[in-house]
């Protein structure tokens, strides 16, 4: 009799198990599995940029960004699988080496994130344009011609999802500063360097 009761108990247990026809609980979304991430994101990013492509003088610039991003559009079922983000960045850049001393501005653009199932690593690239103000010194040969300046930013790198809200990223950044030919001469700046950042999503 005890053996019969034990058989009934085992049968009832197996009937309620997800493997044997029971109701399977919904899967828990994790940072490594989530195709559509949190909609909004804030980032603090820092870089160190060096003048290149025949700059008029040697430049070294610290690039500090406070960025807000919003997810906008996704791509399904191709090798481009991922999602877009529209971003707005505020920029504060001390000039450690060069004629000027600082640059402040903003940049608007898009970022594309490549998502692969089961991976916490998300490669990305981004690009945008904006304006800003530099403490120009047109009286010095090689100095920028005026304070008002346009900027172009592009970046590529990879982010790592620590959890559903926090990510860290490393990458390479290119920045172009120019007044668009409003003065003559207009030496402009082309800058390249590494960038790191911390992102919070919600």
ZADREN-436593 format. One line per field, with one value per residue: y, x, z of N, C-alpha, C in turn; residue in one letter; residue number from 1. Coordinates in nm, 2 decimals. Each point is the difference from the previous one (the first is absolute). Layout:
# ZADREN-436593
n_yy c(Y, ...) .
n_xx c(X, ...) .
n_zz c(Z, ...) .
ca_yy c(Y, ...) .
ca_xx c(X, ...) .
ca_zz c(Z, ...) .
c_yy c(Y, ...) .
c_xx c(X, ...) .
c_zz c(Z, ...) .
code c(a, ...) .
pos c(NUM, ...) .
This chain:
# ZADREN-436593
n_yy c(-0.12, -0.01, -0.11, -0.03, 0.04, -0.06, -0.10, 0.01, 0.01, -0.10, -0.07, 0.04, -0.03, -0.12, -0.01, 0.05, -0.08, 0.11, -0.10, -0.02, 0.11, 0.04, 0.10, 0.03, 0.04, 0.12, 0.00, 0.01, 0.12, -0.02, 0.06, -0.13, -0.01, 0.12, -0.02, 0.03, 0.08, 0.05, 0.08, 0.04, 0.09, 0.01, 0.08, -0.04, 0.08, -0.06, 0.09, -0.04, 0.12, -0.04, 0.11, -0.01, -0.06, 0.02, -0.01, 0.12, -0.06, -0.05, -0.09, 0.01, -0.07, 0.04, -0.11, 0.09, -0.11, 0.07, -0.12, 0.04, -0.13, -0.01, -0.12, -0.02, -0.10, -0.12, -0.09, -0.08, -0.11, 0.08, 0.00, 0.10, -0.12, 0.09, 0.12, 0.11, 0.10, 0.09, 0.08, 0.05, 0.07, 0.02, 0.09, -0.04, 0.08, -0.03, 0.10, -0.12, -0.01, 0.12, 0.07, -0.06, 0.03, 0.02, -0.09, 0.07, -0.10, -0.03, -0.12, -0.01, -0.12, -0.10, -0.11, -0.09, -0.09, -0.08, -0.07, -0.09, -0.10, 0.01, 0.12, 0.02, -0.04, 0.13, -0.04, 0.12, 0.08, 0.12, 0.10, 0.12, 0.10, 0.12, 0.08, 0.11, 0.03, 0.05, 0.01, 0.05, -0.02, 0.07, 0.08, -0.13, -0.01, -0.05, 0.11, -0.04, 0.02, -0.07, 0.06, 0.05, -0.13, -0.07, -0.11, -0.10, -0.09, -0.10, -0.11, -0.10, -0.10, -0.04, -0.03, -0.01, -0.08, 0.08, 0.07, -0.01, 0.06, -0.07, 0.08, -0.06, 0.10, -0.05, 0.10, 0.04, 0.13, 0.06, 0.11, 0.07, 0.10, 0.09, 0.12, -0.10, 0.05, 0.03, -0.05, 0.09, -0.08, -0.12, -0.01, 0.00, -0.10, -0.10, -0.06, -0.09, -0.10, -0.06, -0.07, 0.03, -0.08, 0.06, -0.10, 0.08, -0.11, 0.05) .
n_xx c(0.08, 0.10, 0.03, -0.13, 0.00, 0.12, -0.06, -0.12, 0.08, 0.08, -0.12, -0.05, 0.11, 0.01, -0.12, 0.05, 0.09, 0.07, 0.09, -0.09, -0.02, 0.07, -0.05, 0.08, 0.08, -0.04, 0.08, 0.11, -0.03, 0.11, 0.10, 0.03, -0.13, 0.01, -0.09, -0.12, 0.11, 0.04, -0.10, 0.03, 0.10, 0.07, 0.09, 0.11, 0.06, 0.12, 0.07, 0.11, 0.00, 0.06, 0.06, -0.06, 0.05, 0.13, -0.01, -0.05, -0.04, 0.08, -0.10, -0.04, -0.11, -0.06, -0.06, -0.08, -0.09, -0.11, -0.05, -0.11, -0.04, -0.07, -0.04, 0.04, -0.09, -0.04, 0.10, -0.09, 0.04, 0.10, 0.11, -0.09, -0.04, -0.08, 0.04, -0.08, 0.09, -0.09, 0.10, 0.01, 0.11, 0.02, 0.08, 0.10, 0.09, 0.07, 0.07, 0.06, -0.01, 0.04, -0.05, -0.12, -0.10, -0.11, -0.08, -0.11, -0.08, -0.08, -0.05, -0.06, -0.05, 0.05, -0.04, 0.07, -0.08, 0.10, -0.12, 0.06, -0.09, -0.03, 0.02, 0.09, 0.08, -0.01, 0.05, 0.06, -0.07, 0.05, -0.09, 0.05, -0.07, 0.07, -0.02, 0.09, 0.07, 0.10, 0.09, -0.04, 0.11, -0.08, 0.05, -0.02, 0.11, -0.10, -0.04, -0.11, -0.07, -0.09, -0.07, -0.09, -0.03, 0.00, -0.07, 0.08, -0.08, 0.09, -0.06, 0.08, -0.07, 0.00, -0.12, 0.01, -0.11, 0.02, -0.11, -0.13, 0.07, 0.11, 0.07, 0.11, 0.07, 0.07, 0.07, -0.01, 0.05, -0.07, 0.07, -0.09, 0.08, -0.09, 0.03, 0.02, 0.12, -0.06, 0.12, 0.09, 0.09, -0.03, 0.10, -0.10, -0.07, 0.09, -0.08, 0.09, -0.07, 0.04, -0.10, -0.04, -0.10, -0.09, -0.09, -0.11, -0.07, -0.11) .
n_zz c(0.00, 0.08, -0.07, 0.01, 0.12, 0.01, -0.07, 0.08, 0.11, -0.05, -0.03, 0.11, 0.05, -0.08, 0.03, 0.12, -0.04, -0.04, 0.04, 0.08, -0.08, 0.10, 0.07, -0.10, 0.10, -0.02, -0.10, 0.08, -0.04, -0.06, 0.05, 0.02, 0.03, 0.05, -0.10, 0.06, 0.01, 0.12, 0.00, 0.12, -0.03, 0.11, -0.05, 0.07, -0.09, -0.01, -0.07, -0.07, -0.06, -0.11, -0.03, -0.12, -0.11, 0.01, 0.13, 0.01, 0.10, 0.09, 0.00, 0.13, -0.02, 0.11, -0.02, 0.05, 0.01, 0.00, -0.01, -0.07, 0.01, -0.12, 0.03, -0.12, -0.01, -0.05, -0.02, -0.07, 0.05, 0.01, -0.07, -0.04, 0.05, 0.04, 0.06, -0.04, 0.02, 0.03, -0.01, 0.12, -0.04, 0.12, -0.05, 0.08, -0.07, 0.11, -0.05, 0.02, -0.13, -0.04, -0.10, -0.02, 0.09, -0.07, 0.00, -0.03, 0.00, -0.10, -0.01, -0.12, 0.03, -0.07, 0.07, -0.06, 0.06, -0.02, 0.00, 0.08, -0.02, 0.13, -0.05, 0.09, -0.10, -0.01, -0.12, -0.02, -0.08, 0.00, -0.03, 0.01, 0.00, 0.02, 0.10, 0.01, 0.11, -0.06, 0.09, -0.12, -0.08, -0.08, 0.10, 0.04, -0.07, -0.07, 0.06, 0.06, -0.12, 0.07, 0.09, -0.09, 0.03, -0.12, 0.03, -0.03, 0.05, 0.00, 0.04, 0.04, 0.05, 0.13, 0.03, 0.13, -0.01, 0.10, -0.02, 0.04, 0.09, 0.03, -0.08, -0.04, -0.05, -0.09, -0.05, -0.13, 0.01, -0.10, 0.00, -0.07, 0.01, -0.04, -0.05, -0.09, 0.01, 0.12, 0.03, -0.04, 0.05, -0.04, 0.09, 0.09, 0.06, -0.02, 0.08, 0.04, 0.06, 0.12, 0.02, 0.12, 0.04, 0.08, -0.03, 0.02, -0.01, -0.04) .
ca_yy c(0.12, 0.12, 0.01, 0.06, 0.14, 0.06, 0.01, 0.11, 0.12, 0.03, 0.04, 0.13, 0.09, 0.01, 0.06, 0.15, 0.04, 0.06, -0.10, -0.11, 0.04, 0.10, 0.14, 0.05, 0.14, 0.09, 0.03, 0.13, 0.07, 0.04, 0.09, -0.07, -0.05, 0.10, 0.06, 0.14, 0.04, 0.11, 0.10, 0.12, -0.03, 0.11, -0.04, 0.09, -0.06, 0.08, -0.04, 0.08, 0.01, 0.05, 0.06, -0.08, 0.04, 0.13, 0.11, 0.12, -0.01, -0.12, 0.01, -0.11, 0.05, -0.09, 0.00, -0.04, 0.00, -0.04, -0.04, -0.06, -0.07, -0.07, -0.11, 0.04, -0.09, -0.12, -0.08, -0.14, -0.12, 0.01, 0.01, 0.13, 0.00, 0.09, 0.11, 0.13, 0.10, 0.14, 0.05, 0.14, 0.00, 0.13, -0.02, 0.09, -0.05, 0.07, -0.01, -0.01, 0.04, 0.07, 0.15, 0.04, -0.05, -0.08, -0.01, -0.05, -0.01, -0.11, -0.09, -0.08, -0.11, -0.13, -0.11, -0.13, -0.10, -0.13, -0.09, -0.14, -0.07, -0.07, 0.07, 0.13, 0.10, 0.07, 0.10, 0.11, 0.12, 0.12, 0.12, 0.12, 0.14, 0.09, 0.13, 0.02, 0.12, -0.02, 0.13, 0.01, 0.10, 0.01, 0.07, -0.09, -0.09, -0.14, 0.01, 0.00, 0.14, 0.06, -0.09, -0.09, -0.11, -0.12, -0.12, -0.13, -0.11, -0.14, -0.09, -0.14, -0.07, -0.11, 0.01, -0.12, 0.01, -0.05, -0.05, 0.06, 0.15, 0.06, -0.04, 0.07, -0.01, 0.05, 0.02, 0.10, 0.12, 0.10, 0.13, 0.11, 0.14, 0.09, 0.10, -0.01, 0.10, 0.14, 0.09, -0.04, -0.15, -0.09, -0.12, -0.12, -0.10, -0.14, -0.06, -0.14, -0.06, -0.09, 0.04, -0.09, 0.06, -0.08, 0.03, -0.05, -0.02, -0.01) .
ca_xx c(-0.08, 0.09, 0.07, -0.10, -0.01, 0.12, -0.01, -0.09, 0.07, 0.09, -0.07, -0.06, 0.12, 0.05, -0.11, 0.01, 0.14, 0.00, 0.05, -0.10, -0.13, -0.05, 0.01, 0.13, 0.00, 0.06, 0.14, 0.04, 0.08, 0.13, 0.08, 0.07, -0.11, -0.10, 0.02, -0.04, 0.05, -0.07, -0.02, 0.08, 0.14, 0.09, 0.14, 0.11, 0.11, 0.12, 0.10, 0.12, 0.01, 0.12, -0.01, 0.06, -0.02, 0.07, -0.06, 0.08, 0.09, -0.03, -0.11, -0.05, -0.13, -0.08, -0.14, -0.09, -0.13, -0.12, -0.08, -0.13, -0.04, -0.13, -0.01, -0.09, 0.01, 0.07, 0.02, -0.02, 0.03, 0.11, 0.13, 0.00, -0.10, 0.03, -0.10, 0.05, -0.03, 0.02, 0.06, 0.04, 0.12, 0.07, 0.14, 0.09, 0.13, 0.12, 0.11, 0.12, 0.11, -0.06, -0.01, -0.12, -0.01, -0.12, -0.11, -0.13, -0.10, -0.09, 0.00, -0.12, 0.04, -0.06, 0.09, -0.05, 0.05, -0.01, -0.04, 0.01, -0.06, 0.09, 0.13, -0.01, 0.08, -0.08, 0.08, -0.08, 0.07, -0.08, 0.05, -0.09, 0.05, -0.04, 0.07, 0.06, 0.08, 0.14, 0.06, 0.09, 0.11, 0.04, 0.12, 0.11, 0.00, -0.05, -0.11, -0.13, -0.03, -0.11, -0.05, -0.11, 0.06, -0.07, 0.07, -0.04, 0.04, -0.03, 0.06, -0.03, 0.05, -0.08, -0.05, -0.02, -0.11, 0.02, -0.13, -0.10, 0.00, 0.13, 0.09, 0.12, 0.04, 0.13, 0.00, 0.09, -0.08, 0.05, -0.07, 0.05, -0.04, 0.02, -0.10, -0.06, 0.05, -0.04, 0.12, 0.12, 0.00, -0.09, 0.08, -0.08, 0.07, -0.04, 0.05, -0.03, 0.04, -0.09, -0.12, -0.07, -0.12, -0.09, -0.14, -0.11, -0.12, -0.13) .
ca_zz c(0.00, 0.00, -0.13, -0.09, 0.03, -0.05, -0.15, -0.03, 0.03, -0.10, -0.13, 0.02, -0.01, -0.13, -0.08, 0.01, -0.04, -0.13, -0.10, -0.02, -0.04, 0.09, -0.06, 0.01, 0.04, -0.10, 0.02, 0.06, -0.10, 0.06, -0.09, -0.11, -0.09, -0.03, -0.13, 0.01, 0.14, 0.06, -0.11, 0.03, 0.05, 0.03, 0.00, 0.03, -0.08, 0.01, -0.10, -0.01, -0.14, -0.06, -0.13, -0.10, -0.13, -0.02, 0.08, 0.00, 0.12, 0.08, 0.09, 0.08, 0.06, 0.08, -0.06, 0.11, -0.06, 0.07, -0.12, 0.02, -0.12, 0.00, -0.10, -0.11, -0.12, 0.01, -0.12, 0.04, -0.09, -0.09, 0.07, 0.06, 0.11, 0.10, 0.02, -0.01, 0.11, -0.02, 0.12, 0.02, 0.09, 0.05, -0.01, 0.07, -0.04, 0.03, -0.09, 0.08, -0.09, -0.11, 0.01, 0.09, 0.13, 0.03, -0.10, 0.05, -0.11, 0.00, -0.12, -0.03, -0.10, 0.01, 0.04, -0.03, 0.09, -0.05, 0.11, -0.02, 0.11, 0.10, 0.02, 0.07, -0.08, -0.11, -0.08, -0.05, -0.06, 0.01, -0.07, 0.02, -0.03, 0.10, 0.01, 0.13, 0.02, 0.04, 0.03, -0.12, 0.00, -0.14, -0.01, 0.01, -0.12, 0.02, 0.09, -0.06, -0.04, 0.08, 0.11, -0.04, -0.08, -0.02, 0.04, -0.06, 0.08, -0.03, 0.10, -0.01, 0.11, 0.05, 0.14, 0.08, 0.09, 0.13, 0.03, -0.08, 0.01, -0.01, -0.10, -0.02, -0.14, -0.05, -0.14, -0.06, -0.03, -0.09, 0.02, -0.09, 0.04, -0.11, -0.01, -0.13, -0.09, 0.03, 0.01, -0.08, -0.01, 0.09, 0.01, 0.04, 0.08, -0.01, 0.13, 0.02, 0.12, 0.07, 0.08, 0.09, 0.05, 0.08, -0.04, 0.08, -0.08, 0.07) .
c_yy c(0.13, 0.01, 0.06, 0.15, 0.08, 0.01, 0.12, 0.14, 0.04, 0.04, 0.14, 0.11, 0.02, 0.07, 0.15, 0.05, 0.06, -0.10, -0.10, 0.06, 0.11, 0.14, 0.05, 0.15, 0.09, 0.02, 0.13, 0.07, 0.04, 0.10, -0.06, -0.05, 0.11, 0.07, 0.14, 0.05, 0.11, 0.12, 0.12, -0.04, 0.13, -0.06, 0.11, -0.06, 0.10, -0.06, 0.09, 0.00, 0.07, 0.06, -0.08, 0.06, 0.14, 0.11, 0.12, 0.00, -0.12, 0.03, -0.12, 0.06, -0.11, 0.02, -0.06, 0.02, -0.04, -0.03, -0.06, -0.07, -0.06, -0.10, 0.04, -0.09, -0.12, -0.07, -0.15, -0.09, 0.02, 0.01, 0.14, 0.01, 0.10, 0.11, 0.13, 0.08, 0.14, 0.06, 0.16, 0.00, 0.15, -0.03, 0.11, -0.06, 0.09, -0.03, 0.00, 0.04, 0.06, 0.15, 0.04, -0.08, -0.09, 0.00, -0.05, -0.01, -0.11, -0.07, -0.08, -0.11, -0.13, -0.10, -0.13, -0.11, -0.14, -0.10, -0.14, -0.08, -0.06, 0.07, 0.13, 0.11, 0.05, 0.10, 0.11, 0.10, 0.11, 0.12, 0.11, 0.13, 0.09, 0.13, 0.02, 0.13, -0.03, 0.14, 0.02, 0.11, 0.02, 0.08, -0.08, -0.09, -0.15, 0.00, 0.00, 0.14, 0.07, -0.10, -0.10, -0.11, -0.11, -0.12, -0.12, -0.11, -0.13, -0.09, -0.14, -0.07, -0.12, 0.03, -0.13, 0.02, -0.07, -0.06, 0.07, 0.15, 0.06, -0.06, 0.08, -0.01, 0.05, 0.01, 0.10, 0.11, 0.08, 0.13, 0.10, 0.13, 0.09, 0.11, 0.01, 0.10, 0.14, 0.09, -0.06, 0.05, -0.07, -0.13, -0.12, -0.09, -0.14, -0.08, -0.15, -0.04, -0.10, 0.06, -0.11, 0.06, -0.10, 0.05, -0.06, 0.01, -0.01, 0.01) .
c_xx c(0.09, 0.07, -0.10, -0.01, 0.12, 0.00, -0.09, 0.06, 0.10, -0.06, -0.05, 0.12, 0.04, -0.11, 0.01, 0.13, -0.01, 0.04, -0.11, -0.14, -0.06, 0.01, 0.13, 0.00, 0.06, 0.15, 0.03, 0.10, 0.13, 0.07, 0.06, -0.10, -0.09, 0.03, -0.04, 0.03, -0.09, -0.01, 0.09, 0.13, 0.07, 0.15, 0.09, 0.12, 0.12, 0.10, 0.12, 0.04, 0.13, -0.02, 0.07, -0.04, 0.05, -0.07, 0.10, 0.10, -0.04, -0.11, -0.02, -0.12, -0.06, -0.15, -0.10, -0.14, -0.11, -0.10, -0.13, -0.04, -0.14, -0.01, -0.10, 0.02, 0.09, 0.01, 0.00, 0.07, 0.10, 0.13, 0.01, -0.09, 0.04, -0.10, 0.08, -0.03, 0.03, 0.07, 0.03, 0.11, 0.04, 0.15, 0.08, 0.14, 0.11, 0.11, 0.13, 0.13, -0.05, 0.00, -0.11, 0.01, -0.12, -0.10, -0.13, -0.10, -0.10, 0.00, -0.12, 0.03, -0.08, 0.11, -0.07, 0.07, -0.03, -0.02, 0.01, -0.06, 0.10, 0.13, -0.02, 0.08, -0.08, 0.09, -0.09, 0.08, -0.10, 0.06, -0.10, 0.07, -0.06, 0.08, 0.06, 0.08, 0.13, 0.06, 0.11, 0.11, 0.04, 0.12, 0.13, 0.00, -0.04, -0.11, -0.13, -0.05, -0.11, -0.05, -0.11, 0.06, -0.10, 0.08, -0.06, 0.06, -0.03, 0.07, -0.03, 0.06, -0.08, -0.04, -0.03, -0.11, 0.03, -0.13, -0.10, 0.00, 0.14, 0.09, 0.13, 0.04, 0.14, 0.00, 0.10, -0.09, 0.08, -0.08, 0.06, -0.06, 0.03, -0.11, -0.07, 0.04, -0.04, 0.11, 0.11, 0.12, -0.10, 0.07, -0.07, 0.09, -0.06, 0.06, -0.05, 0.05, -0.09, -0.11, -0.05, -0.12, -0.08, -0.14, -0.10, -0.13, -0.12, -0.12) .
c_zz c(0.00, -0.13, -0.10, 0.02, -0.05, -0.15, -0.04, 0.02, -0.11, -0.13, 0.01, -0.01, -0.14, -0.09, 0.01, -0.04, -0.14, -0.11, -0.03, -0.01, 0.10, -0.07, 0.03, 0.04, -0.11, 0.02, 0.05, -0.10, 0.08, -0.10, -0.12, -0.11, -0.05, -0.13, 0.00, 0.14, 0.05, -0.10, 0.02, 0.06, 0.02, 0.01, 0.04, -0.07, 0.00, -0.10, 0.01, -0.15, -0.04, -0.13, -0.11, -0.14, -0.02, 0.08, 0.00, 0.12, 0.08, 0.10, 0.08, 0.08, 0.08, -0.05, 0.11, -0.06, 0.11, -0.11, 0.05, -0.14, 0.02, -0.11, -0.11, -0.12, 0.03, -0.13, 0.05, -0.10, -0.11, 0.07, 0.06, 0.12, 0.11, 0.01, -0.01, 0.13, -0.06, 0.12, -0.01, 0.10, 0.04, 0.01, 0.08, -0.02, 0.04, -0.10, 0.07, -0.08, -0.12, 0.02, 0.09, 0.13, 0.03, -0.12, 0.07, -0.11, 0.02, -0.13, 0.00, -0.10, 0.03, 0.04, -0.04, 0.08, -0.06, 0.11, -0.05, 0.11, 0.09, 0.02, 0.08, -0.07, -0.12, -0.07, -0.04, -0.08, 0.00, -0.08, 0.02, -0.03, 0.11, -0.02, 0.14, -0.01, 0.05, 0.03, -0.10, 0.03, -0.14, -0.03, 0.01, -0.13, 0.04, 0.10, -0.07, -0.02, 0.07, 0.11, -0.04, -0.09, -0.01, 0.04, -0.07, 0.09, -0.06, 0.09, -0.04, 0.12, 0.04, 0.14, 0.06, 0.10, 0.14, 0.06, -0.09, -0.01, -0.03, -0.11, 0.01, -0.15, -0.02, -0.15, -0.05, -0.05, -0.10, 0.02, -0.10, 0.05, -0.11, 0.01, -0.13, -0.10, 0.02, 0.02, -0.09, 0.07, 0.09, 0.02, 0.03, 0.08, -0.03, 0.11, 0.01, 0.14, 0.06, 0.08, 0.09, 0.06, 0.09, -0.03, 0.10, -0.08, 0.09, -0.09) .
code c(x, x, x, x, x, x, x, x, x, x, x, x, x, x, x, x, x, x, x, x, x, x, x, x, x, x, x, x, x, x, x, x, x, x, x, x, x, x, x, x, x, x, x, x, x, x, x, x, x, x, x, x, x, x, x, x, x, x, x, x, x, x, x, x, x, x, x, x, x, x, x, x, x, x, x, x, x, x, x, x, x, x, x, x, x, x, x, x, x, x, x, x, x, x, x, x, x, x, x, x, x, x, x, x, x, x, x, x, x, x, x, x, x, x, x, x, x, x, x, x, x, x, x, x, x, x, x, x, x, x, x, x, x, x, x, x, x, x, x, x, x, x, x, x, x, x, x, x, x, x, x, x, x, x, x, x, x, x, x, x, x, x, x, x, x, x, x, x, x, x, x, x, x, x, x, x, x, x, x, x, x, x, x, x, x, x, x, x, x, x, x, x, x, x, x, x, x, x, x, x, x, x) .
pos c(1, 2, 3, 4, 5, 6, 7, 8, 9, 10, 11, 12, 13, 14, 15, 16, 17, 18, 19, 20, 21, 22, 23, 24, 25, 26, 27, 28, 29, 30, 31, 32, 33, 34, 35, 36, 37, 38, 39, 40, 41, 42, 43, 44, 45, 46, 47, 48, 49, 50, 51, 52, 53, 54, 55, 56, 57, 58, 59, 60, 61, 62, 63, 64, 65, 66, 67, 68, 69, 70, 71, 72, 73, 74, 75, 76, 77, 78, 79, 80, 81, 82, 83, 84, 85, 86, 87, 88, 89, 90, 91, 92, 93, 94, 95, 96, 97, 98, 99, 100, 101, 102, 103, 104, 105, 106, 107, 108, 109, 110, 111, 112, 113, 114, 115, 116, 117, 118, 119, 120, 121, 122, 123, 124, 125, 126, 127, 128, 129, 130, 131, 132, 133, 134, 135, 136, 137, 138, 139, 140, 141, 142, 143, 144, 145, 146, 147, 148, 149, 150, 151, 152, 153, 154, 155, 156, 157, 158, 159, 160, 161, 162, 163, 164, 165, 166, 167, 168, 169, 170, 171, 172, 173, 174, 175, 176, 177, 178, 179, 180, 181, 182, 183, 184, 185, 186, 187, 188, 189, 190, 191, 192, 193, 194, 195, 196, 197, 198, 199, 200, 201, 202) .
